[in-house]
Amino acid sequence: MRKPEPKTPAPKYVSASCESCEFYDYDEDEDAYVCIVDLDQDDMQRFLAGQTFHCPYYRYYDEYKSVHKQL
């Protein structure tokens, strides 16, 4: 999968919830919800160490956005 382009970084005081992210999806093999963004080694290390205050790939998932495009 191709890595999405990061949006402009959110301010450090903004906390994004993975549950509302476009890239948070159910994985049938894992039987759990996972982030489908393919993080590089540096990003993954920062994430696992808890050094990130926001995700540069976070995009709010708006299920109604696709409906608006269909109308």
Helices and strands as residue ranges (DSSP letters): G 18-20, E 24-27, E 32-35, H 41-49, H 63-70
